[in-house]
Amino acid sequence: MILLVAVFIADREFFQTYNYEELKIEKELYAQSIEKNESINIGIIWPFHEDGEPMDNFKEGAEFAIETINSKGGILGREVKGIFQDDKIDIKTSVKIAKKFASNKKIFAVVAHAFSNQALHSSITYNYSGVVMISPGATDPLFIRDEFKYIFRTIPNDIKMGKAMTKLAKIKNFQKVVVVHEQSKYARVIANTFIENALELGIEVVYKENFHPNEELFTNIITNISPITNYSIDYDAVVAIGSESAIPNLIKNSREKGIYAKFLTTDMLDIKNIEKSGDFMEDTIIATIFNPEILNIKTQNFIEKFKNRYDFDPDTWALQGYDALMLLAKAIEVGNSLNPIHIADNLRYIRNFDSIFGTYSMLSNGDIDGKEIYFKIIKNGKFKYLTLN
């Protein structure tokens, strides 16, 4: 609740500058009068680059969805145009983009944000100005709120991630585990969910600790869990939750101090080339919502067509970008309307959507149900997907 109040206060400038009810009405009126030759504009916001390099293949996935939709005649006979903006993993930039899109009557919907912080802050602007927002990356349970009628996500939340990791630990017969996590809400929610479910499944947590997001050496944690310095410690795996920079550092330093247990971590490490980072990553288990080995004709067709188009295999985020836009197109077509409230209403009641991830449904509160969480382990510098059943 405190977080939501803080987010709302942070966005108060928007409400002082704009009459959001007027913006909402303006969009609805424009949606009813849009000409057949006008394109449908969809905002696409993501941190496309980091340190000058592509963050992932999300942009290619979104572009490929738009090309696919337009090759089939567009949506309601109109061409789709993506308005791409880079949020730079920055809250102020995200809010600035949200205000820009909210004040543009020609933008009915956005597919937005890889991380919860940016999504939470911008969602208030989108909701109150009547812009449909689908986030492929916001996993914070508080991102979805019953009172918000225009906000959706297409990724399992942090609680589901924690439960899935506990299930994996049980299947792998990890009887004793260490749990270490970053000092962030994201990591804390997953860690606490894991621990609660571990207790129910008979998995013993023998050591728990948290670390600062900027930690590099992890001296205290490693000293306490290394058999070289703690002769009495006994465990089967380390559950490590944190950023894509912190966790590899933790694993590398741990290996150097004689810790050879398997590491189990979240989809925060489901990033490009992580499997090639070094020998120290061997046997690391990483969560993911995409398993390219599943026998799904739509999935396999997408992978083949995407590779023919871009000359490389799609990553998880390419699929997420593609999937979110196809879901949005489905909601518009089902309701035969570009009115944002009609799009939102139809999104809430999409059931058994036949997607490239398999079949899933949207819930009436805007959350997703049925998108699976998988796990992959690094073996000899390559990913091997694990069978959970």
C-alpha positions as a Markdown table, in Angstrom:
| # | Residue | x | y | z |
|---|---|---|---|---|
| 1 | Met | 0.0 | 0.0 | 0.0 |
| 2 | Ile | 2.8 | 2.4 | 0.9 |
| 3 | Leu | 4.4 | 1.7 | -2.5 |
| 4 | Leu | 1.2 | 2.4 | -4.3 |
| 5 | Val | 0.7 | 5.7 | -2.5 |
| 6 | Ala | 4.3 | 6.6 | -3.4 |
| 7 | Val | 3.8 | 5.8 | -7.0 |
| 8 | Phe | 0.6 | 7.8 | -7.1 |
| 9 | Ile | 2.3 | 10.8 | -5.5 |
| 10 | Ala | 5.2 | 10.6 | -8.0 |
| 11 | Asp | 2.7 | 10.9 | -10.8 |
| 12 | Arg | 0.7 | 13.8 | -9.4 |
| 13 | Glu | 2.2 | 16.2 | -11.8 |
| 14 | Phe | 0.4 | 14.5 | -14.7 |
| 15 | Phe | -3.0 | 14.9 | -13.0 |
| 16 | Gln | -2.2 | 18.6 | -12.4 |
| 17 | Thr | -1.3 | 19.2 | -16.0 |
| 18 | Tyr | -3.9 | 17.1 | -17.8 |
| 19 | Asn | -7.5 | 16.3 | -17.3 |
| 20 | Tyr | -7.3 | 12.6 | -17.7 |
| 21 | Glu | -11.0 | 12.1 | -18.1 |
| 22 | Glu | -11.0 | 14.4 | -21.1 |
| 23 | Leu | -8.1 | 12.5 | -22.5 |
| 24 | Lys | -10.0 | 9.2 | -22.1 |
| 25 | Ile | -13.1 | 10.6 | -23.8 |
| 26 | Glu | -10.9 | 12.1 | -26.6 |
| 27 | Lys | -9.4 | 8.7 | -27.3 |
| 28 | Glu | -12.8 | 7.0 | -27.3 |
| 29 | Leu | -14.3 | 9.5 | -29.7 |
| 30 | Tyr | -11.2 | 9.2 | -32.0 |
| 31 | Ala | -11.5 | 5.4 | -31.9 |
| 32 | Gln | -15.1 | 5.6 | -33.2 |
| 33 | Ser | -14.3 | 8.0 | -36.0 |
| 34 | Ile | -10.9 | 6.7 | -37.2 |
| 35 | Glu | -10.7 | 6.5 | -41.0 |
| 36 | Lys | -10.1 | 3.2 | -42.8 |
| 37 | Asn | -6.8 | 4.5 | -44.3 |
| 38 | Glu | -5.4 | 5.5 | -40.9 |
| 39 | Ser | -3.0 | 3.2 | -39.1 |
| 40 | Ile | -3.5 | 1.8 | -35.7 |
| 41 | Asn | -0.7 | 3.2 | -33.5 |
| 42 | Ile | 0.6 | 1.0 | -30.6 |
| 43 | Gly | 3.3 | 2.3 | -28.2 |
| 44 | Ile | 6.1 | -0.2 | -27.6 |
| 45 | Ile | 8.4 | 0.7 | -24.6 |
| 46 | Trp | 11.4 | -1.3 | -23.6 |
| 47 | Pro | 15.0 | -0.9 | -22.6 |
| 48 | Phe | 16.2 | -1.8 | -26.1 |
| 49 | His | 19.9 | -1.2 | -25.3 |
| 50 | Glu | 22.3 | -1.5 | -22.4 |
| 51 | Asp | 25.9 | -0.2 | -22.6 |
| 52 | Gly | 25.4 | 0.2 | -26.4 |
| 53 | Glu | 24.4 | -3.4 | -27.0 |
| 54 | Pro | 21.0 | -4.9 | -27.6 |
| 55 | Met | 19.3 | -5.8 | -24.3 |
| 56 | Asp | 17.6 | -8.8 | -25.9 |
| 57 | Asn | 15.5 | -9.6 | -28.9 |
| 58 | Phe | 12.2 | -8.0 | -27.7 |
| 59 | Lys | 12.2 | -5.4 | -30.4 |
| 60 | Glu | 12.6 | -8.0 | -33.2 |
| 61 | Gly | 9.8 | -10.0 | -31.7 |
| 62 | Ala | 7.5 | -6.9 | -31.6 |
| 63 | Glu | 8.5 | -5.9 | -35.1 |
| 64 | Phe | 7.9 | -9.5 | -36.4 |
| 65 | Ala | 4.4 | -9.5 | -34.8 |
| 66 | Ile | 3.5 | -6.2 | -36.6 |
| 67 | Glu | 4.8 | -7.6 | -39.9 |
| 68 | Thr | 2.8 | -10.7 | -39.4 |
| 69 | Ile | -0.4 | -8.8 | -38.5 |
| 70 | Asn | 0.0 | -6.4 | -41.5 |
| 71 | Ser | 0.7 | -9.3 | -43.9 |
| 72 | Lys | -2.7 | -10.7 | -43.0 |
| 73 | Gly | -4.5 | -7.4 | -43.7 |
| 74 | Gly | -3.8 | -5.6 | -40.4 |
| 75 | Ile | -6.4 | -5.2 | -37.6 |
| 76 | Leu | -9.9 | -4.4 | -38.6 |
| 77 | Gly | -8.6 | -3.7 | -42.1 |
| 78 | Arg | -6.1 | -1.1 | -40.9 |
| 79 | Glu | -2.3 | -1.2 | -40.9 |
| 80 | Val | -0.5 | -1.5 | -37.5 |
| 81 | Lys | 2.3 | 0.9 | -36.7 |
| 82 | Gly | 4.6 | 0.5 | -33.7 |
| 83 | Ile | 5.8 | 3.7 | -31.9 |
| 84 | Phe | 9.1 | 2.5 | -30.3 |
| 85 | Gln | 10.5 | 4.2 | -27.2 |
| 86 | Asp | 13.5 | 3.3 | -25.0 |
| 87 | Asp | 12.7 | 3.6 | -21.3 |
| 88 | Lys | 16.5 | 3.1 | -20.4 |
| 89 | Ile | 15.4 | 1.2 | -17.3 |
| 90 | Asp | 14.6 | 4.6 | -15.8 |
| 91 | Ile | 11.5 | 5.6 | -13.9 |
| 92 | Lys | 11.5 | 9.3 | -14.9 |
| 93 | Thr | 12.0 | 8.4 | -18.6 |
| 94 | Ser | 9.2 | 5.8 | -18.4 |
| 95 | Val | 6.8 | 8.3 | -16.8 |
| 96 | Lys | 7.7 | 11.0 | -19.4 |
| 97 | Ile | 6.9 | 8.5 | -22.2 |
| 98 | Ala | 3.7 | 7.6 | -20.5 |
| 99 | Lys | 2.6 | 11.2 | -20.4 |
| 100 | Lys | 3.5 | 11.7 | -24.1 |
| 101 | Phe | 1.5 | 8.7 | -25.2 |
| 102 | Ala | -1.4 | 9.5 | -22.9 |
| 103 | Ser | -1.8 | 12.9 | -24.4 |
| 104 | Asn | -1.8 | 11.5 | -27.9 |
| 105 | Lys | -5.4 | 10.6 | -28.9 |
| 106 | Lys | -4.1 | 8.3 | -31.6 |
| 107 | Ile | -2.5 | 5.9 | -29.2 |
| 108 | Phe | -5.0 | 3.4 | -27.8 |
| 109 | Ala | -2.6 | 0.8 | -26.3 |
| 110 | Val | 1.0 | 0.2 | -25.3 |
| 111 | Val | 3.1 | -2.9 | -24.7 |
| 112 | Ala | 5.4 | -1.7 | -22.1 |
| 113 | His | 8.4 | -2.3 | -19.8 |
| 114 | Ala | 10.7 | -5.1 | -18.9 |
| 115 | Phe | 10.8 | -4.3 | -15.1 |
| 116 | Ser | 8.2 | -3.7 | -12.5 |
| 117 | Asn | 9.4 | -0.3 | -11.2 |
| 118 | Gln | 9.0 | 1.4 | -14.5 |
| 119 | Ala | 5.7 | -0.4 | -15.2 |
| 120 | Leu | 4.2 | 0.4 | -11.8 |
| 121 | His | 4.9 | 4.1 | -12.1 |
| 122 | Ser | 3.7 | 4.5 | -15.7 |
| 123 | Ser | 0.6 | 2.3 | -15.2 |
| 124 | Ile | -1.2 | 5.0 | -13.3 |
| 125 | Thr | -0.9 | 7.4 | -16.2 |
| 126 | Tyr | -2.1 | 4.8 | -18.7 |
| 127 | Asn | -5.0 | 3.6 | -16.6 |
| 128 | Tyr | -6.5 | 7.0 | -15.8 |
| 129 | Ser | -6.0 | 8.3 | -19.3 |
| 130 | Gly | -7.7 | 5.3 | -20.8 |
| 131 | Val | -4.7 | 3.6 | -22.6 |
| 132 | Val | -4.6 | -0.2 | -22.6 |
| 133 | Met | -1.3 | -1.3 | -21.1 |
| 134 | Ile | 0.1 | -4.8 | -21.5 |
| 135 | Ser | 3.4 | -5.5 | -19.7 |
| 136 | Pro | 5.4 | -8.6 | -20.8 |
| 137 | Gly | 7.9 | -8.0 | -18.0 |
| 138 | Ala | 6.3 | -6.6 | -14.8 |
| 139 | Thr | 6.2 | -9.5 | -12.3 |
| 140 | Asp | 5.4 | -7.5 | -9.1 |
| 141 | Pro | 2.1 | -8.9 | -7.7 |
| 142 | Leu | 1.0 | -5.3 | -7.0 |
| 143 | Phe | 1.2 | -4.3 | -10.6 |
| 144 | Ile | -2.2 | -5.9 | -11.2 |
| 145 | Arg | -4.9 | -4.1 | -9.1 |
| 146 | Asp | -8.6 | -4.8 | -9.3 |
| 147 | Glu | -9.5 | -1.1 | -9.5 |
| 148 | Phe | -7.3 | -0.7 | -12.6 |
| 149 | Lys | -9.4 | -1.5 | -15.7 |
| 150 | Tyr | -6.8 | -0.9 | -18.5 |
| 151 | Ile | -3.7 | -2.7 | -17.0 |
| 152 | Phe | -2.6 | -6.3 | -18.0 |
| 153 | Arg | 0.4 | -8.5 | -18.0 |
| 154 | Thr | 1.5 | -11.6 | -19.9 |
| 155 | Ile | 4.1 | -13.0 | -17.5 |
| 156 | Pro | 3.7 | -15.1 | -14.3 |
| 157 | Asn | 4.2 | -13.0 | -11.1 |
| 158 | Asp | 6.9 | -13.3 | -8.5 |
| 159 | Ile | 4.7 | -15.5 | -6.2 |
| 160 | Lys | 4.2 | -18.0 | -9.0 |
| 161 | Met | 8.0 | -17.9 | -9.7 |
| 162 | Gly | 8.8 | -18.7 | -6.1 |
| 163 | Lys | 6.3 | -21.6 | -6.1 |
| 164 | Ala | 7.7 | -23.0 | -9.3 |
| 165 | Met | 11.3 | -22.9 | -8.0 |
| 166 | Thr | 10.2 | -24.8 | -4.9 |
| 167 | Lys | 8.5 | -27.4 | -7.0 |
| 168 | Leu | 11.7 | -27.8 | -9.1 |
| 169 | Ala | 13.8 | -28.2 | -5.9 |
| 170 | Lys | 11.4 | -31.0 | -4.7 |
| 171 | Ile | 11.6 | -32.7 | -8.1 |
| 172 | Lys | 15.4 | -32.5 | -8.1 |
| 173 | Asn | 15.4 | -33.9 | -4.5 |
| 174 | Phe | 17.1 | -31.0 | -3.0 |
| 175 | Gln | 16.5 | -31.8 | 0.7 |
| 176 | Lys | 18.6 | -29.0 | 2.2 |
| 177 | Val | 19.1 | -25.6 | 0.6 |
| 178 | Val | 20.7 | -22.2 | 1.1 |
| 179 | Val | 18.6 | -19.2 | 0.2 |
| 180 | Val | 20.3 | -15.9 | -0.6 |
| 181 | His | 18.6 | -12.9 | -2.1 |
| 182 | Glu | 19.2 | -9.3 | -3.1 |
| 183 | Gln | 17.8 | -6.5 | -1.0 |
| 184 | Ser | 14.9 | -5.7 | -3.3 |
| 185 | Lys | 11.2 | -6.3 | -3.2 |
| 186 | Tyr | 11.4 | -8.6 | -6.2 |
| 187 | Ala | 14.0 | -10.9 | -4.7 |
| 188 | Arg | 12.4 | -10.8 | -1.2 |
| 189 | Val | 8.9 | -11.9 | -2.5 |
| 190 | Ile | 10.4 | -14.8 | -4.4 |
| 191 | Ala | 12.7 | -15.8 | -1.6 |
| 192 | Asn | 9.9 | -15.7 | 1.0 |
| 193 | Thr | 7.5 | -17.6 | -1.2 |
| 194 | Phe | 10.2 | -20.3 | -1.8 |
| 195 | Ile | 10.8 | -20.6 | 1.9 |
| 196 | Glu | 7.1 | -20.9 | 2.8 |
| 197 | Asn | 6.5 | -23.6 | 0.2 |
| 198 | Ala | 9.8 | -25.4 | 1.0 |
| 199 | Leu | 8.5 | -25.9 | 4.6 |
| 200 | Glu | 5.3 | -27.4 | 3.3 |
| 201 | Leu | 7.2 | -29.8 | 0.9 |
| 202 | Gly | 9.7 | -30.9 | 3.6 |
| 203 | Ile | 12.7 | -29.0 | 2.2 |
| 204 | Glu | 15.0 | -27.6 | 4.9 |
| 205 | Val | 16.4 | -24.1 | 4.5 |
| 206 | Val | 19.7 | -24.4 | 6.4 |
| 207 | Tyr | 20.9 | -20.8 | 5.8 |
| 208 | Lys | 19.3 | -17.6 | 4.7 |
| 209 | Glu | 20.9 | -14.2 | 4.0 |
| 210 | Asn | 20.4 | -11.1 | 1.9 |
| 211 | Phe | 22.9 | -8.9 | 0.1 |
| 212 | His | 23.1 | -5.3 | -1.2 |
| 213 | Pro | 22.4 | -4.9 | -4.9 |
| 214 | Asn | 25.9 | -3.5 | -5.5 |
| 215 | Glu | 27.6 | -6.3 | -3.7 |
| 216 | Glu | 30.6 | -7.8 | -5.6 |
| 217 | Leu | 32.5 | -10.1 | -3.3 |
| 218 | Phe | 29.8 | -11.7 | -1.1 |
| 219 | Thr | 32.4 | -12.3 | 1.5 |
| 220 | Asn | 30.0 | -12.9 | 4.4 |
| 221 | Ile | 27.7 | -15.2 | 2.6 |
| 222 | Ile | 30.5 | -17.3 | 1.0 |
| 223 | Thr | 32.3 | -17.6 | 4.3 |
| 224 | Asn | 29.2 | -19.0 | 5.9 |
| 225 | Ile | 28.3 | -21.5 | 3.2 |
| 226 | Ser | 31.8 | -22.6 | 2.0 |
| 227 | Pro | 32.8 | -26.0 | 3.3 |
| 228 | Ile | 36.4 | -24.6 | 3.4 |
| 229 | Thr | 35.4 | -22.1 | 6.2 |
| 230 | Asn | 32.3 | -23.8 | 7.6 |
| 231 | Tyr | 32.9 | -27.5 | 8.2 |
| 232 | Ser | 29.4 | -28.1 | 9.6 |
| 233 | Ile | 27.4 | -26.6 | 6.6 |
| 234 | Asp | 25.5 | -29.2 | 4.6 |
| 235 | Tyr | 23.2 | -28.5 | 1.6 |
| 236 | Asp | 22.3 | -29.7 | -1.8 |
| 237 | Ala | 21.7 | -26.4 | -3.7 |
| 238 | Val | 21.9 | -22.6 | -3.4 |
| 239 | Val | 18.8 | -20.7 | -4.3 |
| 240 | Ala | 20.1 | -17.3 | -5.4 |
| 241 | Ile | 17.7 | -14.5 | -6.4 |
| 242 | Gly | 18.9 | -11.1 | -7.7 |
| 243 | Ser | 20.1 | -9.2 | -10.8 |
| 244 | Glu | 21.7 | -10.5 | -13.9 |
| 245 | Ser | 25.0 | -8.9 | -12.8 |
| 246 | Ala | 25.0 | -9.9 | -9.1 |
| 247 | Ile | 24.1 | -13.6 | -9.3 |
| 248 | Pro | 26.9 | -14.5 | -11.8 |
| 249 | Asn | 29.4 | -12.7 | -9.5 |
| 250 | Leu | 28.1 | -14.6 | -6.6 |
| 251 | Ile | 28.4 | -17.9 | -8.4 |
| 252 | Lys | 31.9 | -17.2 | -9.7 |
| 253 | Asn | 33.2 | -16.2 | -6.3 |
| 254 | Ser | 31.5 | -19.2 | -4.7 |
| 255 | Arg | 33.2 | -21.6 | -7.1 |
| 256 | Glu | 36.6 | -20.0 | -6.3 |
| 257 | Lys | 35.9 | -20.8 | -2.6 |
| 258 | Gly | 35.1 | -24.4 | -3.0 |
| 259 | Ile | 31.3 | -24.3 | -3.4 |
| 260 | Tyr | 30.2 | -26.8 | -6.0 |
| 261 | Ala | 26.6 | -27.2 | -5.2 |
| 262 | Lys | 24.0 | -26.4 | -7.9 |
| 263 | Phe | 22.7 | -22.8 | -8.1 |
| 264 | Leu | 19.0 | -22.3 | -8.8 |
| 265 | Thr | 17.9 | -18.8 | -9.9 |
| 266 | Thr | 15.1 | -16.9 | -11.6 |
| 267 | Asp | 14.4 | -15.8 | -15.1 |
| 268 | Met | 16.3 | -12.6 | -14.3 |
| 269 | Leu | 19.2 | -14.6 | -15.8 |
| 270 | Asp | 17.3 | -15.6 | -18.8 |
| 271 | Ile | 19.4 | -13.3 | -20.9 |
| 272 | Lys | 21.5 | -13.5 | -24.0 |
| 273 | Asn | 24.7 | -15.7 | -23.9 |
| 274 | Ile | 24.5 | -16.2 | -20.1 |
| 275 | Glu | 25.3 | -19.9 | -20.8 |
| 276 | Lys | 28.6 | -18.8 | -22.4 |
| 277 | Ser | 29.7 | -16.6 | -19.5 |
| 278 | Gly | 32.3 | -19.1 | -18.2 |
| 279 | Asp | 32.9 | -22.5 | -16.7 |
| 280 | Phe | 31.8 | -21.2 | -13.3 |
| 281 | Met | 28.2 | -21.2 | -14.6 |
| 282 | Glu | 28.2 | -24.9 | -15.2 |
| 283 | Asp | 25.2 | -26.7 | -13.5 |
| 284 | Thr | 23.4 | -23.4 | -12.9 |
| 285 | Ile | 19.6 | -23.8 | -13.2 |
| 286 | Ile | 17.7 | -20.9 | -14.6 |
| 287 | Ala | 13.9 | -20.3 | -14.7 |
| 288 | Thr | 12.3 | -19.4 | -18.1 |
| 289 | Ile | 8.9 | -19.1 | -19.5 |
| 290 | Phe | 10.0 | -20.3 | -22.9 |
| 291 | Asn | 11.1 | -23.9 | -23.8 |
| 292 | Pro | 11.9 | -24.2 | -27.5 |
| 293 | Glu | 11.7 | -28.0 | -27.2 |
| 294 | Ile | 8.0 | -28.1 | -26.5 |
| 295 | Leu | 6.1 | -30.0 | -29.2 |
| 296 | Asn | 3.8 | -27.1 | -30.2 |
| 297 | Ile | 3.3 | -26.5 | -33.9 |
| 298 | Lys | 2.8 | -22.8 | -33.4 |
| 299 | Thr | 6.0 | -22.5 | -31.4 |
| 300 | Gln | 8.0 | -24.4 | -33.8 |
| 301 | Asn | 6.6 | -22.5 | -36.8 |
| 302 | Phe | 7.4 | -19.2 | -35.1 |
| 303 | Ile | 11.0 | -20.2 | -34.3 |
| 304 | Glu | 11.5 | -21.3 | -37.9 |
| 305 | Lys | 10.0 | -18.1 | -39.5 |
| 306 | Phe | 11.7 | -15.8 | -37.0 |
| 307 | Lys | 15.1 | -17.4 | -37.7 |
| 308 | Asn | 14.5 | -17.1 | -41.5 |
| 309 | Arg | 13.7 | -13.4 | -40.9 |
| 310 | Tyr | 16.5 | -12.4 | -38.6 |
| 311 | Asp | 19.1 | -15.2 | -39.1 |
| 312 | Phe | 19.2 | -16.0 | -35.3 |
| 313 | Asp | 17.0 | -17.9 | -32.9 |
| 314 | Pro | 14.5 | -16.0 | -30.9 |
| 315 | Asp | 15.0 | -15.6 | -27.2 |
| 316 | Thr | 12.3 | -15.5 | -24.5 |
| 317 | Trp | 11.8 | -11.8 | -24.9 |
| 318 | Ala | 11.3 | -12.0 | -28.6 |
| 319 | Leu | 8.5 | -14.4 | -27.9 |
| 320 | Gln | 7.1 | -12.1 | -25.2 |
| 321 | Gly | 7.1 | -9.1 | -27.6 |
| 322 | Tyr | 5.4 | -11.1 | -30.3 |
| 323 | Asp | 2.9 | -12.7 | -28.0 |
| 324 | Ala | 1.7 | -9.4 | -26.3 |
| 325 | Leu | 1.0 | -7.8 | -29.7 |
| 326 | Met | -0.9 | -10.9 | -31.0 |
| 327 | Leu | -2.9 | -11.0 | -27.8 |
| 328 | Leu | -3.8 | -7.3 | -28.2 |
| 329 | Ala | -4.8 | -7.8 | -31.8 |
| 330 | Lys | -7.0 | -10.7 | -30.8 |
| 331 | Ala | -8.8 | -8.5 | -28.2 |
| 332 | Ile | -9.4 | -5.8 | -30.8 |
| 333 | Glu | -10.7 | -8.2 | -33.4 |
| 334 | Val | -13.0 | -10.1 | -30.9 |
| 335 | Gly | -14.7 | -6.8 | -30.0 |
| 336 | Asn | -14.5 | -5.3 | -33.5 |
| 337 | Ser | -13.7 | -2.0 | -31.8 |
| 338 | Leu | -10.7 | 0.3 | -31.2 |
| 339 | Asn | -12.4 | 1.9 | -28.2 |
| 340 | Pro | -9.8 | 1.3 | -25.3 |
| 341 | Ile | -12.5 | 0.3 | -22.8 |
| 342 | His | -13.8 | -2.3 | -25.2 |
| 343 | Ile | -10.3 | -3.6 | -25.9 |
| 344 | Ala | -9.8 | -3.9 | -22.1 |
| 345 | Asp | -13.1 | -5.6 | -21.5 |
| 346 | Asn | -12.3 | -8.2 | -24.2 |
| 347 | Leu | -8.8 | -8.8 | -22.9 |
| 348 | Arg | -10.2 | -9.7 | -19.5 |
| 349 | Tyr | -12.3 | -12.5 | -20.9 |
| 350 | Ile | -9.9 | -14.1 | -23.4 |
| 351 | Arg | -9.9 | -17.8 | -22.5 |
| 352 | Asn | -7.7 | -20.5 | -23.9 |
| 353 | Phe | -5.7 | -18.2 | -26.2 |
| 354 | Asp | -3.8 | -20.3 | -28.7 |
| 355 | Ser | -0.4 | -18.6 | -28.5 |
| 356 | Ile | 3.1 | -19.5 | -29.4 |
| 357 | Phe | 3.6 | -20.3 | -25.7 |
| 358 | Gly | 0.7 | -22.8 | -25.8 |
| 359 | Thr | -2.7 | -22.2 | -24.4 |
| 360 | Tyr | -3.3 | -19.6 | -21.7 |
| 361 | Ser | -6.1 | -17.4 | -20.4 |
| 362 | Met | -6.5 | -13.9 | -19.1 |
| 363 | Leu | -8.1 | -13.3 | -15.7 |
| 364 | Ser | -10.8 | -10.7 | -15.0 |
| 365 | Asn | -8.3 | -8.7 | -12.9 |
| 366 | Gly | -5.9 | -8.4 | -15.9 |
| 367 | Asp | -3.5 | -11.1 | -14.8 |
| 368 | Ile | -2.5 | -14.2 | -16.8 |
| 369 | Asp | -3.2 | -17.8 | -16.0 |
| 370 | Gly | -1.7 | -20.9 | -17.6 |
| 371 | Lys | 1.6 | -19.6 | -19.0 |
| 372 | Glu | 4.1 | -22.2 | -17.8 |
| 373 | Ile | 7.5 | -21.7 | -16.0 |
| 374 | Tyr | 10.2 | -24.0 | -17.2 |
| 375 | Phe | 13.8 | -24.6 | -16.1 |
| 376 | Lys | 17.1 | -25.1 | -18.0 |
| 377 | Ile | 20.5 | -26.1 | -16.7 |
| 378 | Ile | 23.8 | -25.1 | -18.2 |
| 379 | Lys | 25.8 | -28.1 | -19.4 |
| 380 | Asn | 29.1 | -27.7 | -21.3 |
| 381 | Gly | 28.2 | -24.1 | -22.2 |
| 382 | Lys | 24.8 | -25.0 | -23.5 |
| 383 | Phe | 21.3 | -25.1 | -22.1 |
| 384 | Lys | 19.6 | -28.4 | -21.4 |
| 385 | Tyr | 15.9 | -28.1 | -20.6 |
| 386 | Leu | 14.6 | -30.0 | -17.6 |
| 387 | Thr | 11.6 | -32.2 | -17.5 |
| 388 | Leu | 9.5 | -31.5 | -14.4 |
| 389 | Asn | 6.8 | -34.1 | -14.7 |
